[in-house]
């Protein structure tokens, strides 16, 4: 990342939960003012000492967007102009508001799902509570999550070009033991699904999942659980190392040891 979070930027960011006199502000007016301009307003309208923070936030989000557009499996993502990741408190009230906004098909959540509210201001006015009023804390959390997702998508792309992956759907069996729908491209026996970014695709009305041999899936699904941020090692060698361990945790650690470096 070319933009950096300096000490001054952190200081300003951590002060946005207080009013001008330094007292805690339950209305979050300073935070709301900052995010309004970052999410589509004019940064020049902000106080001069706030502007480096606003420009840095916008720059980092833009850079992540550019990386997403260069990443196979994520490159069809429709990016939001002046995107800012929203984090809301995990309260029953917030959950009810979010679920009532998008309870139908198509809401996957996270950075690649439909937006429940266009901006922080819209969400706050609807009754949602931000998880944090520190934009720097939020963007560090976002960088952590997106680093994981991008690494997973790159690994999935490597697998697509290997002889070890197949696309398919499991057989759907009803309570009577009878297959309840036609299976398109059934999965070979001994294969398990990968639960990482980039391992699903739409083929007409059919949504397929990527499957790999069970031992390989067992190791690589640990990639998500261990929250790896980079992937560059040879998949087959990594999984071969992982199979030497009797449990998924050990296998995942083996993949981590071989695959954790920049690519």
N, C-alpha and C positions, 0 to 999 in steps of 0.2 A: 504494500500500500504506500502510495506517495504521500498521502495526507497522514498526519500524525496527531496523536492526542497529547498535547503538551500539558505541563502542570497548570498553566493559566487556564487552558480549556477545561480541564477537570474541575478547577476551582469554580469557574462560572457555572458549569453544569450542575455541580453539587449544591449550588445556592438557589436553584430555581424553585425549590419547594418553600421558599420564604418570601415575605413581602419586602418592600423597599426598606423597611425599618429593621429587617433581619428576623422578624418573628415568623413562626410557622403559619403558612397560609392554606387553610383547608380548601379554598377555591382554586388554588394552583394557577393564579393569574399570570405569574412570571413564566411558568412552564408553558402555559397555553399560548402566551404571546410568542414565545420562541418557536414553538412547533407550527403555529399558524404561518409564519413566514418561511420556515424551512419546507413545509409541505405545499408550497405553491405561491407564497406571497413574495414580497420583495425584501431580501436580506438587508438592503441598505436602510430600511425603515427601523431596524433594530438599533439599540445603543451600540456605539462603536466598539466597546469592550466585548459585546456579545457576538459580533459579526464573525470573528475567526472561528468560534465554535459552530455557528450556523453553516459557514462555508465548508468547514471540515466534515460535518455530518453529511451535507449534500454530496461532497466529493467522494467520501467512502461508499455511500450507498450507490452512487453512479458507477464507481469502479467495480463493485460487486456485481452490478447489473451487466457490465461488459463481460465479466468472467462467465456469468451464467449464459450469456448469448454465445460464448465460444465453447461451451461445454456440451458435447454430444449427449443427447437424452434430456437436456434442459434448454437447448437452444431455441425451442419453439415457444418458450415462455413469453407471454405478452407483458412487457414491463410497464409499470405505472410511472408516469413522469413525476419527478421529485418524490420518489418512493421513500417511505419511512416505515419500518416494521413497528407494528403496534403490539404492545404487551399489556394485558389487562390482569388485574388481580383474580385469582382463582376462588372467587366467592360464589355462593349459591345465587345471589342476585345477578352477578355478571354472567354466570352460565345461563340463567334464564333469559336474559336479554339477548345474548348471542344466539342461543338456540331458536328463539322466536323469530330472529331476523333471517336465519338460514337454516331451515330444518329439512329442506328438500334435497333431492339428488344433486350432485355436482359440487357440494361443499366439502372439500378435503381438508380444510384448515391449513395453518402454517403459512409460509411465505408463498406457496403456490396454489392456495385455495382462493375462493371468492372473498372479497372484502365485506365484512359485516358493516363497517362504517368507513366512509371515504377518508376521514382525517381524525386525528386525536380529538379535535374540537367537536366533531359530530358525535363521536363515541361518548365523550364526557357529558354533552347535552342530553344524550339518550339515557344517562344514568350510570355509565360504566366508570370504573375506577382504574386509573393506570397502575400497573404493577410498580412502576418507579417514575419519579419526576426528574431523573437524571438521564439526559439523552446519551451521555457517554456510557453509562452502565448498560443502557438498552442496546447500543450499537456493539458493544463488546459481546453481549449475549447473542446478538444477531450474527456477528462474525464467527462465533464459535459454532452456531448451528449450521450456517451456510458452508463453513469449511468442511464439516462432516458430510453434508449433502453433496457437495461438489466432488469430494473424494469418492463417495459411493457411486456417483454417476460415472466417474472415470473408470472405476473398477468394473462396473457393469458393461461399459463399452468394450473393455478388454475381453470380457467373457463372451460378448456377442461374436467376436472374431476368433474365438477358440473352438475346438471340436468338443468341448465339454458341456456346452449349454444347449438346451432345447426350449422351444416355446410351446406352451400347451395349457390345458385346463384339466383339473382333476375330474374324475367321474363323479357326477352328482347322484347320490343314492338316497332313495326315500326310506321311510320307516319300514316298508315292507321288504326292503332289500333289493328293490327293482330300480334300475336306472331311470331317472325322471326326466332327462333331457338328452338330446343328441350331443355327443362329445366331439368337439372339433380339435383335431391334432392332439390325441390323448398323450399323457405323460408316460414315458417308459418306467417300468418297475425299478425301484431303487433310487429314484430321483426325488429331490425335495425342493421346495420353492426357496428363492432368495428374497429376503425381506429388506432390501435396500433400495435406494433411489435408482431409477433408471431400469428397473426390471419388470415393468409392465408395458404393454402396448395394446393399441386398439386395432383390430382387424375387422373392419365393417362393424357389425353388431356385437362382435366377440371381443372380450377383454382377456388377453392372455398374460400369463405370468412366466418369467424365466425360471427354469428348473436346471439343477446341476446334480451330479452324483451326491448321494446322501452325506458322505464324509466331507466332501467339499463344502456343501451347504452348511454343515454343522460348524465348520471352521469360519467360513466367511460371514455367516450371520452374526458372529461375535464382533465383527468389524463395527457394527452399529452399537452393540452393547458397550464396547470399550471406547467408543467415541473417538475413533481415529480421525485425524484431519487430513492426512495425506496418504496417497497410495502410489507406489511405484515399483514394487517387487513383482517378480514373475508369479502369476497366480498359482500355477501348478506346483512350483517349488515351495511356495508358502503353505499351500494346503498339504503337501506331502510332509512338511515339517509339523504342521498342526496335528496330523493323524497319529503322530507318535504319543500324543497325550490322551489320557483316558477320559478327560472331561472337556466340555466346551470352553471353559475358562482357560485352561492350559493351551488348548488349540488356538484360541484367539490371541493369547499372549505370543505364541509363536509367529502368527501372522503379523502382529504388531512389531516384533523384533526385526522381521525381514522387510516390512513394507512401509515403515514410518520414515519417509524422507520426501523432500520436495520433488515435484515432477514438472 
